[in-house]
Amino acid sequence: MIAGKTVVYTSGTFDMLHANHIKMIEYARSLGDILIVGVNTDELVMSYKSQPIIPFDERIALVKALKYPDIVIPQHSLNHEDKVKKLNFDVFVVGDDWVGKYDYLKEQGVDVVYFPYGKGVSSTELKERIYERYIPLKEKADGHFPNDVDVKK
């Protein structure tokens, strides 16, 4: 708590920003007075999964453009013990695909909320959809104009 205000922290990769990311950030906003959003750096993401499609500078710019966060910061570590001390957050919100991973924060007096994504879009699903549709879409785009049409005229 800072000056009697509840501070909420949420974080993620936010690769291929989509509706479920927005829902989680919006929900986190509803839990307090100040919302800080951490965006995982490319180096951090590559330490536990594949490289993001969208580079860090673009991902953090997209999150900063949202109306919900008060502060958006780079996140260099998945360990939040030091962040609790530095940022004085009271609530931590993360997707339910991380259930149990952040329970250690409760020992520091932080309420941990595992946001249920439920059905819908995920970055992994988007990547799979793009992969599956790429060749047919490319063929359709490449065949948009007959070869004998000069599009420069």
Salt bridges, closest charged atoms under 4 A:
ASP15 OD2 - LYS127 NZ 3.37
ASP42 OD1 - ARG59 NH2 2.52
ASP70 OD2 - ARG29 NH1 2.74
ASP103 OD1 - LYS106 NZ 3.59
GLU125 OE2 - ARG129 NH2 2.70
ASP142 OD2 - LYS138 NZ 2.72
